[in-house]
Amino acid sequence: MANGRGAGGFGRSKVGWEFFGSELKRRRETAGFTQQELGTRVFCSGSYIGQFETGIRKPQLDAAERIDEALKTDGFFARMCEGLINSSPYIDYFSEVAYLEGLADSIRAYAPMFVPGLFQTAAYARAILLATFPFTPDEELESRVATRLARQGIVDHPTEPMLWVVLDESVLRRQVGGAVVMREQLMRVVTLVRNRRIGMQVLPFGAGAPALSGMLKLMTFEDAPPVAYSEGVMSGSLLDDPALVARCERTYDLVGAAALSPEASLSLVQSVAEEYADDC
């Protein structure tokens, strides 16, 4: 695999999917199929079979079942696929997104409500999760916080992936966890910007209606097509259709064009952090 980052909590699942891919390649070649021939039989392109084999993409369970049927492998790939999906610490609709974050060359995001999970402090993440799961026992809550923070291993790399985020001004103004938590969180963002680890802009209230009404994440890869991810209430959509991804990219560009400059954005975040400091 071209990108060798095994950041955060991705290591075990990445190895698992790489094994899935190597077995798929071995058994496909034993059966005498090219990637395109197998793709035709399982209703996807030959390039997707290649991405399954290199671990860049994870097949859905129904695709794994069709692979078993085509290669006459008696449910081998379906069972492995189901086991790897179930072993993920993330909710079903987010597990592949978390996996792809560890492979991406670039990640760009628009955040309309919360600081993205990749940049959250433990206290900020805990406040969000507690609001979402108010009756969760402390042990389970801390486990959820740890799972979220484990994704941040990719931020520890000095240059990869390229990270850029546009924060809606409401992200700065919404008091998640109180003034102390918000000041710590905003200063975390400031530090990442000052260290040139992330690029950051703020979409101010004065910009009017945003081009995007919800969260959007765009990811690019060295040897695979880009994807877009959007999220709703207890649901998420991972898009890889080139036309749809291109539309998402254009809309993201509109948001960035309406946002403050990086310099003005940093000044605003610092100013709001100071306001929270006065309230502590």
N, C-alpha and C positions, 0 to 999 in steps of 0.2 A: 504494500500500500504506500502511495506516494507520501502521504502525510503521516508521520510517525508519532504524533502527539497522542499519548495515552493519558490525557489529563483527567484529574478528578476521579470520579467513580466510573469511568468508561472502560477501564482495562479489561475486566472480566468479560463484559458483553462484547467488546470489540474482538477479543480473542475467539469468543464463541462464534461470532458471525464470520470471522475469517476462516474458522474450521468449516463452517457451513459452506462457505464459498469454495474452499479447496476440495471438499468432498463432491460438491456439485460439478466442478470442473473435471475431477477424476472420473466420476460416473458418467458424465456426458460424453467424454472422449471414449470411454469403454463401450458405450452404446453406439458410437460412430456418428454422433450428431455434431454439426457445427453449432456455434452459438445462435446463428440465425435460424437454423432448422429447429432447435429446441424452442427458441422464442416463438416461432410460428405455432408450435404445438401447445404452448401455455399462454398464448394471446398477449405477448409482449414483444418488444423488439430484441434483436440479437445484441444490441448494445446494452440493454438492461440485463440480459443474462450475463454479459461480461462484468457489469457493475455488481451483480450478485456474487460473482465468483471472486472479485477482488475485495469484497466487503464494503464497498462504497455505498451500496444500497442494500436495504433489507427487504426481502419479499414479504408481502402480506400472506396470511395463512392460506387463503384460497389459491394463491399462486404456487405456494409450496405443495399443496395438494395436487395441483395440475402437473407439477414437476414429477412428483411421485408416480402419477399415472403414466406420464410420457416415458419415464425411465424405468418403470416397473420396479420401484424400490420399496414397495410394501409399506408406505406410510413413513419411511425414514425421515424425509425432509419436513413433512408436516409435524411430526413429533418434535424434531429439533427446533423448528420455528416456534412452535407453541411453548416449548420449554424456555427458549431465550426470551420470548415476549413476557412470559410470566415471571421470569427472574429479574426483570427490570424494576428498579425501585420507584420508577415514575408512573404516573397515571397513563393508561393505555394510549390516549391520543397524543401524549407528549414524549413517549419513550423514544421514538425515532428522531424527534427533534433534538433531544438531549444527546443522542448518539452522533447525529450529524454535526452538532456544534464542535465536537472533538475532532472532526475531520476538515472543517471549513477553512478556506483561505481568508475569507472575509465574512463578517457578520455586521449587518446594518439593521437598526431597529428604530421603530417609532413607538414611543411609550406614552399613551394618553392618560394613564391613571397612576401607575406605580413605577418606580425605578426598576429597570429590568433585573431579573434574578441574578444575572451574571455579576452585577455590581452591588448587590444588596449587602448590608451589614447583617449580622446575626439578629440584632434587636429589631431591625426593620422587618426582616423576613418573618420573625416570630410574631410580630404584631399583625402582619397580613394574614398569616396562617391561622392565628387565633381568631381573627374576625371571620375567616372562612369556615373554620371548624371549631366553633366556640365551646363544644362539649368534649373536645378531645383530651384524653388523659395526658398529663405532663410528659410522660415517657414517649408517647407516640408523637406529641407535638415536637419534642426535641429531635426525634428521629427525622421528622419531616424537614425541620430546619437544617439538620446536618446533610440531608440528601440534596437540598437546594444549594447549600454552600459548596458541596463537593464539585458542582459544575464549574466553580470559579477557578479550578486548576488551570484552565486555558488562559485566564487573565494573568497568571503568574509568569507565563512565557513573555520575554521582553518585547517581542515583535509580532508574533503570530498567535492567532489570526489577526488581521486588521479589524478593529472594532470601532464602530461609529454609531452614536445614538442621538436621536432627536427626542427631547423630553417636552411634553406639553407643559405649559406653565402651571397647570393644575397639579402636576406631580410635585412641584416645589411647594405649593401652598397647602396641599392636603396634609394635615397633621396626623401622620401614621405613627402611633405609639407615643405621641407627645413631643414637646419641644426638644428635649434632650436627644431622643432617638432621631428626630429629623435633622438636628444640627450635625450629629455624627454621620448620618447617611449622606447629607449633602457635602460634607467635608471629604467623605470617601470619594465621591464623584470628582470633587475639585482636585484631590491628590492624584487620581488616575489621569486627569487631564494634564495637570502640571508635569507629571512624569512622562507625558507623551505616550501613554499606553492606550488611551482612547481619544477619539474625536467626539465632541459633544456640541449640540446646538439646543436652544430652547425655542419652542414655538410660543410666542407671547399671546396673551389674551387679545391684544390689539390687532392681531393678524386676522381676526374674524373666523369664519367657519373653516375648519381644517379640511384638507383634501381627503384625509383618512378619518373614518369615524371609530376605528378600533385599532388594537395593537397589530403591528406587522413586523415580521422578522424576515430579512433577506439573507441568504447564504450562498456563497460561491465556492467552487472547489477547483483544484488543479486539474483533475482528470475526469470531471463529471459535470453535467449541466447544473445550473443554479436552481434553487428552490425558494419558495416563499411559504411562510407560515403565518396564519392569522388565528386568533383565538376568540371564542365567545364564552357563553355561560356553560361551564362544565363540558366544553367541546373545543376542538381545534381542527384546523384544516391544513394539511401539508400539500402544497401545490407544486407539481413539477411539469405541468403542461407549458411548453415554451411561450405560447401566446399569453397565457394567464400570468406567468411570471414576469413577462415583459410589461404587461399592464400594471402589475404591482410595482415594478421598478419605476415606471413613469410617474405613478401617483406618489411614490416615496420622494422622487425628485421634486415634485411640486411642494410637498411639505417642507423639504429642506430649503427650497427657494424662498418660502414665506417665513422661515425661521430667522432668528437673529444670527449674526456672525458668530463664529466660535469665540472671538474675544469678548463680544458683548454678552454672549451667553454665560461665559465663565464669570464675568463681573456680576451678572444677575444672580447666579447660584451662590456666589460668595456673599452678596448682599442679603439674600434671604436667610442664609445660614447665620449671619450676624444677628438678624432679627430674632431668630430662634434662640441664639445665645443670650439675648437680652431678657427672654422669657424664662430662662432656666432658673 
